[in-house]
Amino acid sequence: MESNANANASGSIYVVIADAATGLPVNNASVQMLGRDNRPKSAGTKNGVIYDGLPIGNGYTFRIEALGYASMI
């Protein structure tokens, strides 16, 4: 019999938003995980958001938007 200890494993993703040219944090960006939760999370002044309890091994896609920047997926 084979053991599958990681079958129900989960993890976290921390999405950090920074300006590509300067490396400085981008305040108040909106992060949305597509296909899982259609409600955007605000990075506020923390410059990032965390998603907990995600199945390991899946691919995840995010939409990031911030005033003064082009949207990014």
Distance bins in CASP14 RR format, pairs under 12 A and 6 or more apart:
PFRMAT RR
TARGET T0000
AUTHOR 0000-0000-0000
RMODE 2
METHOD distances of the structure
MODEL  1
5 56 0 0 0 0 0 1 0 0 0 0 0
6 55 0 0 0 0 1 0 0 0 0 0 0
6 56 1 0 0 1 0 0 0 0 0 0 0
6 57 0 0 0 0 1 0 0 0 0 0 0
7 55 0 0 0 0 1 0 0 0 0 0 0
7 56 0 0 0 0 1 0 0 0 0 0 0
7 57 0 0 0 0 0 1 0 0 0 0 0
8 53 0 0 0 0 0 1 0 0 0 0 0
8 55 0 0 0 0 1 0 0 0 0 0 0
8 56 0 0 0 0 1 0 0 0 0 0 0
9 53 0 0 0 0 1 0 0 0 0 0 0
9 54 0 0 0 0 1 0 0 0 0 0 0
9 55 1 0 0 1 0 0 0 0 0 0 0
9 56 1 0 1 0 0 0 0 0 0 0 0
9 57 0 0 0 0 1 0 0 0 0 0 0
9 58 0 0 0 0 0 1 0 0 0 0 0
10 51 0 0 0 0 0 1 0 0 0 0 0
10 52 1 0 0 1 0 0 0 0 0 0 0
10 53 1 1 0 0 0 0 0 0 0 0 0
10 54 1 0 1 0 0 0 0 0 0 0 0
10 55 1 0 1 0 0 0 0 0 0 0 0
10 56 1 0 0 1 0 0 0 0 0 0 0
10 57 0 0 0 0 0 1 0 0 0 0 0
10 58 0 0 0 0 0 1 0 0 0 0 0
11 50 0 0 0 0 0 1 0 0 0 0 0
11 51 0 0 0 0 1 0 0 0 0 0 0
11 52 1 0 0 1 0 0 0 0 0 0 0
11 53 1 0 1 0 0 0 0 0 0 0 0
11 54 1 0 1 0 0 0 0 0 0 0 0
11 55 1 0 0 1 0 0 0 0 0 0 0
11 56 1 0 1 0 0 0 0 0 0 0 0
11 57 0 0 0 0 1 0 0 0 0 0 0
11 58 0 0 0 0 0 1 0 0 0 0 0
11 60 0 0 0 0 0 1 0 0 0 0 0
12 49 0 0 0 0 0 1 0 0 0 0 0
12 50 1 0 1 0 0 0 0 0 0 0 0
12 51 1 0 0 1 0 0 0 0 0 0 0
12 52 1 0 1 0 0 0 0 0 0 0 0
12 53 1 0 0 1 0 0 0 0 0 0 0
12 54 1 0 0 1 0 0 0 0 0 0 0
12 55 0 0 0 0 0 1 0 0 0 0 0
12 56 0 0 0 0 0 1 0 0 0 0 0
12 60 0 0 0 0 0 1 0 0 0 0 0
13 31 0 0 0 0 0 1 0 0 0 0 0
13 33 0 0 0 0 1 0 0 0 0 0 0
13 36 0 0 0 0 0 1 0 0 0 0 0
13 41 0 0 0 0 0 1 0 0 0 0 0
13 48 0 0 0 0 0 1 0 0 0 0 0
13 49 0 0 0 0 1 0 0 0 0 0 0
13 50 1 0 0 1 0 0 0 0 0 0 0
13 51 1 0 1 0 0 0 0 0 0 0 0
13 52 0 0 0 0 1 0 0 0 0 0 0
13 53 0 0 0 0 1 0 0 0 0 0 0
13 54 1 0 0 1 0 0 0 0 0 0 0
13 55 0 0 0 0 0 1 0 0 0 0 0
13 56 0 0 0 0 0 1 0 0 0 0 0
13 57 0 0 0 0 0 1 0 0 0 0 0
13 58 0 0 0 0 0 1 0 0 0 0 0
13 59 0 0 0 0 1 0 0 0 0 0 0
13 60 1 0 0 1 0 0 0 0 0 0 0
13 61 0 0 0 0 0 1 0 0 0 0 0
13 62 0 0 0 0 1 0 0 0 0 0 0
14 31 0 0 0 0 0 1 0 0 0 0 0
14 41 0 0 0 0 0 1 0 0 0 0 0
14 43 0 0 0 0 0 1 0 0 0 0 0
14 46 0 0 0 0 0 1 0 0 0 0 0
14 47 0 0 0 0 0 1 0 0 0 0 0
14 48 1 0 0 1 0 0 0 0 0 0 0
14 49 1 0 0 1 0 0 0 0 0 0 0
14 50 1 0 1 0 0 0 0 0 0 0 0
14 51 1 0 0 1 0 0 0 0 0 0 0
14 52 0 0 0 0 1 0 0 0 0 0 0
14 54 0 0 0 0 0 1 0 0 0 0 0
14 62 0 0 0 0 0 1 0 0 0 0 0
15 26 0 0 0 0 0 1 0 0 0 0 0
15 29 0 0 0 0 1 0 0 0 0 0 0
15 30 0 0 0 0 0 1 0 0 0 0 0
15 31 1 0 1 0 0 0 0 0 0 0 0
15 32 0 0 0 0 0 1 0 0 0 0 0
15 33 0 0 0 0 1 0 0 0 0 0 0
15 40 0 0 0 0 0 1 0 0 0 0 0
15 41 0 0 0 0 1 0 0 0 0 0 0
15 42 0 0 0 0 0 1 0 0 0 0 0
15 43 1 0 0 1 0 0 0 0 0 0 0
15 46 0 0 0 0 0 1 0 0 0 0 0
15 47 0 0 0 0 1 0 0 0 0 0 0
15 48 1 0 1 0 0 0 0 0 0 0 0
15 49 1 0 1 0 0 0 0 0 0 0 0
15 50 1 0 0 1 0 0 0 0 0 0 0
15 51 1 0 0 1 0 0 0 0 0 0 0
15 54 0 0 0 0 0 1 0 0 0 0 0
15 60 0 0 0 0 1 0 0 0 0 0 0
15 61 0 0 0 0 0 1 0 0 0 0 0
15 62 1 0 0 1 0 0 0 0 0 0 0
15 63 0 0 0 0 0 1 0 0 0 0 0
15 64 1 0 0 1 0 0 0 0 0 0 0
15 72 0 0 0 0 0 1 0 0 0 0 0
16 23 0 0 0 0 0 1 0 0 0 0 0
16 24 0 0 0 0 0 1 0 0 0 0 0
16 25 1 0 0 1 0 0 0 0 0 0 0
16 26 0 0 0 0 1 0 0 0 0 0 0
16 29 0 0 0 0 1 0 0 0 0 0 0
16 31 0 0 0 0 1 0 0 0 0 0 0
16 43 0 0 0 0 1 0 0 0 0 0 0
16 46 0 0 0 0 1 0 0 0 0 0 0
16 47 1 0 0 1 0 0 0 0 0 0 0
16 48 1 0 1 0 0 0 0 0 0 0 0
16 49 0 0 0 0 1 0 0 0 0 0 0
16 50 0 0 0 0 0 1 0 0 0 0 0
16 62 0 0 0 0 0 1 0 0 0 0 0
16 64 0 0 0 0 0 1 0 0 0 0 0
17 23 0 0 0 0 0 1 0 0 0 0 0
17 24 0 0 0 0 0 1 0 0 0 0 0
17 25 1 0 0 1 0 0 0 0 0 0 0
17 26 1 0 1 0 0 0 0 0 0 0 0
17 27 0 0 0 0 1 0 0 0 0 0 0
17 28 0 0 0 0 1 0 0 0 0 0 0
17 29 1 0 1 0 0 0 0 0 0 0 0
17 30 0 0 0 0 1 0 0 0 0 0 0
17 31 1 0 0 1 0 0 0 0 0 0 0
17 41 0 0 0 0 0 1 0 0 0 0 0
17 42 0 0 0 0 0 1 0 0 0 0 0
17 43 1 0 1 0 0 0 0 0 0 0 0
17 44 0 0 0 0 1 0 0 0 0 0 0
17 45 0 0 0 0 0 1 0 0 0 0 0
17 46 0 0 0 0 1 0 0 0 0 0 0
17 47 1 0 1 0 0 0 0 0 0 0 0
17 48 1 0 1 0 0 0 0 0 0 0 0
17 49 0 0 0 0 1 0 0 0 0 0 0
17 62 0 0 0 0 0 1 0 0 0 0 0
17 63 0 0 0 0 0 1 0 0 0 0 0
17 64 1 0 0 1 0 0 0 0 0 0 0
17 65 0 0 0 0 1 0 0 0 0 0 0
17 66 1 0 0 1 0 0 0 0 0 0 0
17 67 0 0 0 0 0 1 0 0 0 0 0
17 69 0 0 0 0 1 0 0 0 0 0 0
17 72 0 0 0 0 1 0 0 0 0 0 0
18 24 1 0 0 1 0 0 0 0 0 0 0
18 25 1 0 1 0 0 0 0 0 0 0 0
18 26 1 0 0 1 0 0 0 0 0 0 0
18 27 0 0 0 0 0 1 0 0 0 0 0
18 29 0 0 0 0 1 0 0 0 0 0 0
18 43 0 0 0 0 0 1 0 0 0 0 0
18 47 1 0 0 1 0 0 0 0 0 0 0
18 48 0 0 0 0 1 0 0 0 0 0 0
18 64 0 0 0 0 0 1 0 0 0 0 0
18 66 0 0 0 0 0 1 0 0 0 0 0
18 69 0 0 0 0 0 1 0 0 0 0 0
18 72 0 0 0 0 0 1 0 0 0 0 0
19 25 1 0 0 1 0 0 0 0 0 0 0
19 26 1 0 1 0 0 0 0 0 0 0 0
19 27 0 0 0 0 0 1 0 0 0 0 0
19 29 0 0 0 0 0 1 0 0 0 0 0
19 47 0 0 0 0 0 1 0 0 0 0 0
19 64 0 0 0 0 0 1 0 0 0 0 0
19 66 0 0 0 0 1 0 0 0 0 0 0
19 68 0 0 0 0 0 1 0 0 0 0 0
19 69 1 0 0 1 0 0 0 0 0 0 0
19 70 0 0 0 0 0 1 0 0 0 0 0
19 72 0 0 0 0 0 1 0 0 0 0 0
20 26 0 0 0 0 1 0 0 0 0 0 0
20 64 0 0 0 0 0 1 0 0 0 0 0
20 66 0 0 0 0 0 1 0 0 0 0 0
20 69 0 0 0 0 1 0 0 0 0 0 0
20 70 0 0 0 0 0 1 0 0 0 0 0
20 72 0 0 0 0 1 0 0 0 0 0 0
21 69 0 0 0 0 0 1 0 0 0 0 0
22 69 0 0 0 0 0 1 0 0 0 0 0
23 47 0 0 0 0 0 1 0 0 0 0 0
24 47 0 0 0 0 1 0 0 0 0 0 0
25 43 0 0 0 0 1 0 0 0 0 0 0
25 44 0 0 0 0 1 0 0 0 0 0 0
25 45 0 0 0 0 1 0 0 0 0 0 0
25 46 0 0 0 0 1 0 0 0 0 0 0
25 47 1 1 0 0 0 0 0 0 0 0 0
25 48 0 0 0 0 1 0 0 0 0 0 0
25 66 0 0 0 0 0 1 0 0 0 0 0
26 42 0 0 0 0 0 1 0 0 0 0 0
26 43 1 0 0 1 0 0 0 0 0 0 0
26 44 0 0 0 0 1 0 0 0 0 0 0
26 45 0 0 0 0 0 1 0 0 0 0 0
26 46 0 0 0 0 0 1 0 0 0 0 0
26 47 1 0 0 1 0 0 0 0 0 0 0
26 48 0 0 0 0 1 0 0 0 0 0 0
26 64 0 0 0 0 1 0 0 0 0 0 0
26 65 0 0 0 0 0 1 0 0 0 0 0
26 66 1 0 1 0 0 0 0 0 0 0 0
26 67 0 0 0 0 1 0 0 0 0 0 0
26 68 0 0 0 0 1 0 0 0 0 0 0
26 69 1 0 0 1 0 0 0 0 0 0 0
26 70 0 0 0 0 0 1 0 0 0 0 0
26 72 0 0 0 0 0 1 0 0 0 0 0
27 42 0 0 0 0 1 0 0 0 0 0 0
27 43 1 0 0 1 0 0 0 0 0 0 0
27 44 1 0 0 1 0 0 0 0 0 0 0
27 45 1 0 1 0 0 0 0 0 0 0 0
27 46 0 0 0 0 1 0 0 0 0 0 0
27 47 1 0 0 1 0 0 0 0 0 0 0
27 48 0 0 0 0 1 0 0 0 0 0 0
27 66 1 0 0 1 0 0 0 0 0 0 0
27 67 0 0 0 0 1 0 0 0 0 0 0
27 68 0 0 0 0 0 1 0 0 0 0 0
27 69 0 0 0 0 0 1 0 0 0 0 0
28 40 0 0 0 0 0 1 0 0 0 0 0
28 41 0 0 0 0 0 1 0 0 0 0 0
28 42 1 0 0 1 0 0 0 0 0 0 0
28 43 1 0 0 1 0 0 0 0 0 0 0
28 44 1 0 1 0 0 0 0 0 0 0 0
28 45 1 0 0 1 0 0 0 0 0 0 0
28 46 0 0 0 0 0 1 0 0 0 0 0
28 47 0 0 0 0 1 0 0 0 0 0 0
28 48 0 0 0 0 0 1 0 0 0 0 0
28 49 0 0 0 0 0 1 0 0 0 0 0
28 64 0 0 0 0 0 1 0 0 0 0 0
28 65 0 0 0 0 1 0 0 0 0 0 0
28 66 1 0 0 1 0 0 0 0 0 0 0
28 67 1 0 0 1 0 0 0 0 0 0 0
28 68 0 0 0 0 0 1 0 0 0 0 0
28 69 0 0 0 0 0 1 0 0 0 0 0
29 40 0 0 0 0 1 0 0 0 0 0 0
29 41 0 0 0 0 1 0 0 0 0 0 0
29 42 1 0 0 1 0 0 0 0 0 0 0
29 43 1 0 1 0 0 0 0 0 0 0 0
29 44 1 0 0 1 0 0 0 0 0 0 0
29 45 0 0 0 0 0 1 0 0 0 0 0
29 46 0 0 0 0 0 1 0 0 0 0 0
29 47 1 0 0 1 0 0 0 0 0 0 0
29 48 1 0 0 1 0 0 0 0 0 0 0
29 49 0 0 0 0 1 0 0 0 0 0 0
29 62 0 0 0 0 0 1 0 0 0 0 0
29 63 0 0 0 0 0 1 0 0 0 0 0
29 64 1 0 1 0 0 0 0 0 0 0 0
29 65 1 0 0 1 0 0 0 0 0 0 0
29 66 1 1 0 0 0 0 0 0 0 0 0
29 67 0 0 0 0 1 0 0 0 0 0 0
29 68 0 0 0 0 0 1 0 0 0 0 0
29 69 1 0 0 1 0 0 0 0 0 0 0
29 71 0 0 0 0 0 1 0 0 0 0 0
29 72 0 0 0 0 1 0 0 0 0 0 0
30 39 0 0 0 0 0 1 0 0 0 0 0
30 40 1 0 1 0 0 0 0 0 0 0 0
30 41 1 0 0 1 0 0 0 0 0 0 0
30 42 1 0 1 0 0 0 0 0 0 0 0
30 43 1 0 0 1 0 0 0 0 0 0 0
30 44 0 0 0 0 1 0 0 0 0 0 0
30 48 0 0 0 0 0 1 0 0 0 0 0
30 49 0 0 0 0 1 0 0 0 0 0 0
30 62 0 0 0 0 0 1 0 0 0 0 0
30 63 0 0 0 0 1 0 0 0 0 0 0
30 64 1 0 0 1 0 0 0 0 0 0 0
30 65 1 0 1 0 0 0 0 0 0 0 0
30 66 1 0 0 1 0 0 0 0 0 0 0
30 67 0 0 0 0 1 0 0 0 0 0 0
30 69 0 0 0 0 0 1 0 0 0 0 0
30 71 0 0 0 0 1 0 0 0 0 0 0
30 72 0 0 0 0 0 1 0 0 0 0 0
31 37 0 0 0 0 0 1 0 0 0 0 0
31 39 0 0 0 0 0 1 0 0 0 0 0
31 40 1 0 0 1 0 0 0 0 0 0 0
31 41 1 0 1 0 0 0 0 0 0 0 0
31 42 1 0 0 1 0 0 0 0 0 0 0
31 43 1 0 0 1 0 0 0 0 0 0 0
31 44 0 0 0 0 0 1 0 0 0 0 0
31 46 0 0 0 0 0 1 0 0 0 0 0
31 47 0 0 0 0 0 1 0 0 0 0 0
31 48 1 0 0 1 0 0 0 0 0 0 0
31 49 1 0 1 0 0 0 0 0 0 0 0
31 50 0 0 0 0 1 0 0 0 0 0 0
31 51 0 0 0 0 1 0 0 0 0 0 0
31 60 0 0 0 0 0 1 0 0 0 0 0
31 61 0 0 0 0 0 1 0 0 0 0 0
31 62 1 0 1 0 0 0 0 0 0 0 0
31 63 1 0 0 1 0 0 0 0 0 0 0
31 64 1 0 1 0 0 0 0 0 0 0 0
31 65 0 0 0 0 1 0 0 0 0 0 0
31 66 0 0 0 0 1 0 0 0 0 0 0
31 71 0 0 0 0 0 1 0 0 0 0 0
31 72 0 0 0 0 0 1 0 0 0 0 0
31 73 0 0 0 0 0 1 0 0 0 0 0
32 38 1 0 0 1 0 0 0 0 0 0 0
32 39 1 0 0 1 0 0 0 0 0 0 0
32 40 1 0 1 0 0 0 0 0 0 0 0
32 41 1 0 0 1 0 0 0 0 0 0 0
32 42 0 0 0 0 0 1 0 0 0 0 0
32 43 0 0 0 0 0 1 0 0 0 0 0
32 49 0 0 0 0 1 0 0 0 0 0 0
32 51 0 0 0 0 0 1 0 0 0 0 0
32 60 0 0 0 0 0 1 0 0 0 0 0
32 61 0 0 0 0 1 0 0 0 0 0 0
32 62 1 0 0 1 0 0 0 0 0 0 0
32 63 1 0 1 0 0 0 0 0 0 0 0
32 64 1 0 0 1 0 0 0 0 0 0 0
32 65 0 0 0 0 1 0 0 0 0 0 0
32 71 0 0 0 0 0 1 0 0 0 0 0
32 72 0 0 0 0 0 1 0 0 0 0 0
32 73 0 0 0 0 1 0 0 0 0 0 0
33 39 0 0 0 0 1 0 0 0 0 0 0
33 40 0 0 0 0 1 0 0 0 0 0 0
33 41 0 0 0 0 1 0 0 0 0 0 0
33 49 0 0 0 0 1 0 0 0 0 0 0
33 50 0 0 0 0 0 1 0 0 0 0 0
33 51 1 0 1 0 0 0 0 0 0 0 0
33 52 0 0 0 0 0 1 0 0 0 0 0
33 53 0 0 0 0 0 1 0 0 0 0 0
33 54 0 0 0 0 1 0 0 0 0 0 0
33 58 0 0 0 0 0 1 0 0 0 0 0
33 59 0 0 0 0 0 1 0 0 0 0 0
33 60 1 0 0 1 0 0 0 0 0 0 0
33 61 1 0 0 1 0 0 0 0 0 0 0
33 62 1 0 1 0 0 0 0 0 0 0 0
33 63 0 0 0 0 1 0 0 0 0 0 0
33 64 0 0 0 0 0 1 0 0 0 0 0
33 73 0 0 0 0 0 1 0 0 0 0 0
34 40 0 0 0 0 0 1 0 0 0 0 0
34 51 0 0 0 0 0 1 0 0 0 0 0
34 59 0 0 0 0 0 1 0 0 0 0 0
34 60 0 0 0 0 1 0 0 0 0 0 0
34 61 1 0 1 0 0 0 0 0 0 0 0
34 62 1 0 0 1 0 0 0 0 0 0 0
34 63 1 0 1 0 0 0 0 0 0 0 0
34 64 0 0 0 0 0 1 0 0 0 0 0
34 72 0 0 0 0 0 1 0 0 0 0 0
34 73 1 0 0 1 0 0 0 0 0 0 0
35 51 0 0 0 0 0 1 0 0 0 0 0
35 58 0 0 0 0 0 1 0 0 0 0 0
35 59 0 0 0 0 0 1 0 0 0 0 0
35 60 0 0 0 0 1 0 0 0 0 0 0
35 61 1 0 0 1 0 0 0 0 0 0 0
35 62 0 0 0 0 0 1 0 0 0 0 0
35 63 0 0 0 0 0 1 0 0 0 0 0
35 73 0 0 0 0 0 1 0 0 0 0 0
36 51 1 0 0 1 0 0 0 0 0 0 0
36 52 0 0 0 0 0 1 0 0 0 0 0
36 53 0 0 0 0 0 1 0 0 0 0 0
36 54 0 0 0 0 1 0 0 0 0 0 0
36 55 0 0 0 0 0 1 0 0 0 0 0
36 58 0 0 0 0 1 0 0 0 0 0 0
36 59 0 0 0 0 0 1 0 0 0 0 0
36 60 1 0 0 1 0 0 0 0 0 0 0
36 61 0 0 0 0 1 0 0 0 0 0 0
36 62 0 0 0 0 1 0 0 0 0 0 0
36 63 0 0 0 0 0 1 0 0 0 0 0
37 49 0 0 0 0 0 1 0 0 0 0 0
37 51 0 0 0 0 1 0 0 0 0 0 0
37 52 0 0 0 0 0 1 0 0 0 0 0
37 53 0 0 0 0 0 1 0 0 0 0 0
37 54 0 0 0 0 0 1 0 0 0 0 0
37 60 0 0 0 0 0 1 0 0 0 0 0
37 61 0 0 0 0 0 1 0 0 0 0 0
37 62 0 0 0 0 0 1 0 0 0 0 0
37 63 0 0 0 0 0 1 0 0 0 0 0
38 63 0 0 0 0 1 0 0 0 0 0 0
39 49 0 0 0 0 0 1 0 0 0 0 0
39 51 0 0 0 0 0 1 0 0 0 0 0
39 63 0 0 0 0 0 1 0 0 0 0 0
40 49 0 0 0 0 1 0 0 0 0 0 0
40 62 0 0 0 0 1 0 0 0 0 0 0
40 63 1 0 0 1 0 0 0 0 0 0 0
40 64 0 0 0 0 1 0 0 0 0 0 0
40 65 1 0 0 1 0 0 0 0 0 0 0
40 66 0 0 0 0 0 1 0 0 0 0 0
40 71 0 0 0 0 0 1 0 0 0 0 0
41 48 0 0 0 0 1 0 0 0 0 0 0
41 49 1 0 1 0 0 0 0 0 0 0 0
41 50 0 0 0 0 1 0 0 0 0 0 0
41 51 0 0 0 0 1 0 0 0 0 0 0
41 52 0 0 0 0 0 1 0 0 0 0 0
41 62 0 0 0 0 1 0 0 0 0 0 0
41 63 0 0 0 0 0 1 0 0 0 0 0
41 64 0 0 0 0 0 1 0 0 0 0 0
41 65 0 0 0 0 0 1 0 0 0 0 0
42 48 0 0 0 0 1 0 0 0 0 0 0
42 49 1 0 0 1 0 0 0 0 0 0 0
42 64 0 0 0 0 0 1 0 0 0 0 0
42 65 0 0 0 0 0 1 0 0 0 0 0
42 66 0 0 0 0 0 1 0 0 0 0 0
42 67 0 0 0 0 0 1 0 0 0 0 0
43 49 1 0 1 0 0 0 0 0 0 0 0
43 50 0 0 0 0 0 1 0 0 0 0 0
43 62 0 0 0 0 0 1 0 0 0 0 0
43 64 0 0 0 0 1 0 0 0 0 0 0
43 65 0 0 0 0 0 1 0 0 0 0 0
43 66 0 0 0 0 1 0 0 0 0 0 0
43 67 0 0 0 0 0 1 0 0 0 0 0
44 66 0 0 0 0 0 1 0 0 0 0 0
44 67 0 0 0 0 0 1 0 0 0 0 0
47 64 0 0 0 0 0 1 0 0 0 0 0
47 66 0 0 0 0 0 1 0 0 0 0 0
48 62 0 0 0 0 0 1 0 0 0 0 0
48 64 0 0 0 0 1 0 0 0 0 0 0
48 66 0 0 0 0 0 1 0 0 0 0 0
49 62 0 0 0 0 1 0 0 0 0 0 0
49 64 0 0 0 0 1 0 0 0 0 0 0
51 58 0 0 0 0 0 1 0 0 0 0 0
51 59 0 0 0 0 0 1 0 0 0 0 0
51 60 1 0 0 1 0 0 0 0 0 0 0
51 61 0 0 0 0 0 1 0 0 0 0 0
51 62 0 0 0 0 1 0 0 0 0 0 0
53 60 0 0 0 0 0 1 0 0 0 0 0
54 60 1 0 0 1 0 0 0 0 0 0 0
54 62 0 0 0 0 0 1 0 0 0 0 0
60 73 0 0 0 0 0 1 0 0 0 0 0
61 72 0 0 0 0 0 1 0 0 0 0 0
61 73 1 0 0 1 0 0 0 0 0 0 0
62 71 0 0 0 0 0 1 0 0 0 0 0
62 72 0 0 0 0 1 0 0 0 0 0 0
62 73 1 0 0 1 0 0 0 0 0 0 0
63 70 0 0 0 0 0 1 0 0 0 0 0
63 71 1 0 0 1 0 0 0 0 0 0 0
63 72 1 0 0 1 0 0 0 0 0 0 0
63 73 1 0 1 0 0 0 0 0 0 0 0
64 70 0 0 0 0 1 0 0 0 0 0 0
64 71 1 0 0 1 0 0 0 0 0 0 0
64 72 1 0 1 0 0 0 0 0 0 0 0
64 73 1 0 0 1 0 0 0 0 0 0 0
65 71 1 0 1 0 0 0 0 0 0 0 0
65 72 1 0 0 1 0 0 0 0 0 0 0
65 73 0 0 0 0 1 0 0 0 0 0 0
66 72 0 0 0 0 1 0 0 0 0 0 0
END
